Amino acid sequence: MAKKQFKTESKKLLDMMVNSIYTHKEIFLRELISNASDAIDKLYFKSLTDDSVTLKKEDYEIRITVDSEARTLTLTDNGCGMTREELENNLGTIAKSGSFDFKNNPENKGEEGEKIDIIGQFGVGFYSAFMVADKITVESRAYGSDEAYRWESSGADGYTVEPCEKEACGTVITLHIKDDTDDEKYGDYLNSYRIQALVKKYSDYIRYPIRMLVETERIKEGTKDEYEKTVQDQTLNSMVPLWKKNASEVTDEEYKNFYEEKFYDYEAPLKVIRQKAEGASNFVAMMFIPSHAPYNYYSRDYEKGLQLYSSGVMIMDKCKELLPDYFSFVRGLVDSSELSLNISREMLQHNRQLSVIAKSVEKKIASELSKMLSAEREKYERFFDAFGAQLKWGLYSDYGMHKDVLQDLILFKSSFEGKYVTLKEYVTRAKEEQNKIYFASGDSIEKIKLLPQVESVTAHGYEVLYLTEDVDEFALQMLRTYSDKEFSNVCQDNLDLDTDEEKERIKSENEKAKELFALIKESVGGNLHSVRFTASLQNHPVCLSSEGALSVNMEKILNKTPGMEEAALKAELVLEININHPIAEKLKELFESDKEKLASYSKVLYTQARLVGGLSVEDPAEFGELICNLMLQ
């Protein structure tokens, strides 16, 4: 029989289909199953108004057959089938989609609530099979016809169509799988376990059963270690998506099993979020908040994103556009029948519709986290232990533009009972005259409590937030205020806790001690920006604070960041001396009597302040020698 040519610039276009459009060769199975599902949908739709269609909904199926010896993979459906003309038009014309025509025919509308949701749009999915097959045979008989036809092609050179025998309506597609190469193991698609995995991954929620004979091994009856092989007819897909069931019909165990199976976790999720949107964009979402962070969550290897389905068929495993970075811990999926997909159905065309879905998902996640914080505080704190740092990074990123979404979701431990508090809780119990939110940063809460400034602030009756993560101070600096109260680092020079009388006294003492301070600064060296007396240190003799935007703790964090070593950022350190401590009078006395000893004392006090502030000793050998000398005096 003469071979017919495709009705386009066939070789060039088919080569593009096979080699350029699809990223992963395994997609071919999804495409063929989706086409089979569409064919069944069309016949089922006809049965709604045509009593001559005797098949019931439960009679429809898609069957997969593997013959590893013949190197064939066969897909069979009992759908509407194709006439000779349809074989010519749908398979002989690349990018001609019968499903698209059916879907867009205004006469094809279901009755009594029945929705016929055709998947195919572009008419190119069938040709993806040429990525793995060197010959494809299609045998099809249209419903209502007594004739069947065989379409066969080995690729871009053309195809043949001839009559064949087929008992029932439907379509049989047989792929002759290519031989293996050094780069590609095409034989994997003749492995029943591989086929099962691909069906589960991409086509688990096709509404009709996908069946296959699967060979299994079991211990032979009456023996302990002899195995026998059995063949079972298995249904590979779940068919009904869990997210399309009413929430009241789904048990916690079903959610747990679904989550653990689909997202490879070993623990049940902390929370399940269901969402159904209708209006500007129609979609359903089922999302999970994990109970713990994945091992690679805070690394560059972690990939965020929700699974994306179109009418139950998985299009993308991780659609990162659906989640903002600060909610990247969320796992789950979105299913919509209205997505604008590109020709391969592997990727989305970036359009307004996707943005609308993403914005809606973001609001839903934020709302559910807020509810958890209010109604399930213990569970929320467990969540925050795992993912709180990500929310804080969200506050810091993009110049604080997400603060309205995140500022009421973040928690800090504080001096109030040592428990987690929200910013709203802090403000609610703040003193009436208090116009600042006080915080202190350090490697741990225990070290923060030892800071002289923290002791001073808490002694005045103010609550202090404990910031122990690298991102904390940067996030609050970007936030700047909350409920009209400024954030104030207790270790910076603008603490302002003294009375007016104390302020005047300190101002006077600092004026008189300018020469003393100059000598102390000269003795310590270049890392010290200034020296002053303070009345805010309770029982501590000295402390280090800083001037300007860069705090002592931020200096530590930035200088340990890869790539920042050469910048050597320095905070403007201030040595504060307690005017009410005996050491102040001792320094004044030494300034008049023994400036050499004053220099030694200054170095010791400065190093002491560095140690208390969590900074390293700049010259350990010199510090040790100074201590020994003072002990011998």
HELIX and SHEET records of a PDB file:
HELIX    1   1 SER A   10  MET A   16  1                                   7    
HELIX    2   2 MET A   17  ILE A   21  3                                   5    
HELIX    3   3 ILE A   27  SER A   47  1                                  21    
HELIX    4   4 LYS A   57  ASP A   59  5                                   3    
HELIX    5   5 ARG A   84  GLY A   92  1                                   9    
HELIX    6   6 GLY A   98  LYS A  103  1                                   6    
HELIX    7   7 GLY A  125  MET A  131  5                                   7    
HELIX    8   8 TYR A  186  LEU A  190  5                                   5    
HELIX    9   9 SER A  192  TYR A  202  1                                  11    
HELIX   10  10 LEU A  242  LYS A  244  5                                   3    
HELIX   11  11 ALA A  247  GLU A  249  5                                   3    
HELIX   12  12 ASP A  252  PHE A  263  1                                  12    
HELIX   13  13 LYS A  320  LEU A  322  5                                   3    
HELIX   14  14 ASP A  325  PHE A  327  5                                   3    
HELIX   15  15 ARG A  352  ALA A  375  1                                  24    
HELIX   16  16 ARG A  377  TYR A  396  1                                  20    
HELIX   17  17 SER A  397  GLY A  400  5                                   4    
HELIX   18  18 LYS A  403  LEU A  406  1                                   4    
HELIX   19  19 LEU A  423  THR A  428  1                                   6    
HELIX   20  20 ILE A  445  LYS A  449  1                                   5    
HELIX   21  21 PRO A  452  ALA A  459  1                                   8    
HELIX   22  22 ASP A  472  LEU A  479  1                                   8    
HELIX   23  23 ASP A  500  LYS A  512  1                                  13    
HELIX   24  24 LYS A  514  VAL A  524  1                                  11    
HELIX   25  25 VAL A  552  ASN A  559  1                                   8    
HELIX   26  26 PRO A  582  SER A  593  1                                  12    
HELIX   27  27 LYS A  595  VAL A  612  1                                  18    
HELIX   28  28 PRO A  620  LEU A  632  1                                  13    
SHEET    1   A 8 TYR A 159  CYS A 164  0                                        
SHEET    2   A 8 ALA A 148  SER A 153 -1                                        
SHEET    3   A 8 ALA A 133  ARG A 141 -1                                        
SHEET    4   A 8 GLY A 170  ILE A 177 -1                                        
SHEET    5   A 8 THR A  72  ASP A  77 -1                                        
SHEET    6   A 8 ILE A  62  ASP A  67 -1                                        
SHEET    7   A 8 ILE A 210  ILE A 219  1                                        
SHEET    8   A 8 TYR A 227  THR A 235 -1                                        
SHEET    1   B 5 LYS A 271  ALA A 277  0                                        
SHEET    2   B 5 PHE A 283  ILE A 289 -1                                        
SHEET    3   B 5 ARG A 331  ASP A 335 -1                                        
SHEET    4   B 5 LEU A 306  SER A 310  1                                        
SHEET    5   B 5 VAL A 313  CYS A 319 -1                                        
SHEET    1   C 6 TYR A 420  THR A 422  0                                        
SHEET    2   C 6 LEU A 411  SER A 414 -1                                        
SHEET    3   C 6 VAL A 464  LEU A 467 -1                                        
SHEET    4   C 6 LYS A 436  SER A 441  1                                        
SHEET    5   C 6 LYS A 485  ASN A 489  1                                        
SHEET    6   C 6 THR A 481  TYR A 482 -1                                        
SHEET    1   D 3 LEU A 528  THR A 534  0                                        
SHEET    2   D 3 GLU A 572  ASN A 578  1                                        
SHEET    3   D 3 VAL A 542  GLU A 547 -1                                        
END                                                                             
